[in-house]
Amino acid sequence: MHGTFVILLPLSLIIMVFGGMTGFLSFLVRAYLLLVLTGVLFLFGAMVTLAGISIYIAYSAAAFQEALCLLEEKALLDQVDIHFGWSLALGWISFVAELLTGGAFLAAARELSLRRRQDQAI
């Protein structure tokens, strides 16, 4: 499990960087398909981030259960402080930001499509 979220979370970052580059290019070119591709890419990146966060939480729970089995003395467990910290909070923020960005790119593609239809009708 450890290797999976170690791969998924940096992969999400790579998808975000690539999505940012295609998004910048799509706004310059005003290409409908490129806007849709960028929106879908950000939504896919959000799903990769969500999978990475979920596996990270499951891995942490499994590690805690293993620690319970290894440390049979209750006094030692009272000294163990378990918390996720900023990494999990930033992961959730990243997930929400990717969802909103993907939705914004899809909305921009729809708006561009509607404007082109209006221009053709005139």
Phi, psi and omega in degrees: 000324182300314181296329182293310181284340174290333177273319186294317184291317173293329176298321176298320178296318178297319178296320178296317180295314178296320177296322177296319178294315179292327178294316178298316179295320182292327176288325178292317184276337185057050180261125182299310183295324178291324175295317178296316179300318180295317177299315178294323179297317178293323177293321176295319177298323177295321178292324176295319177297316179297319177297317179297318179295316181297318179292324177298317179293317179295321179295319179295320178294319178294321178294323178294318178296322177293322177295323176298320180290321182285321181260092183282343180279125181294331181295325178290325180291332178293336180273347181277125179254117182244120174207155184277320178085200186290333184298319179290319178298317178292328175297317178293321177297319178297317179300311181295319180296320178294320177298314180295320180293317177299317177296322179294320178292321177293323176294321177295322178295320179294317179298317178297319179296317179295321179294321179293323177294321178294320180294324179288329180288332181279000000 
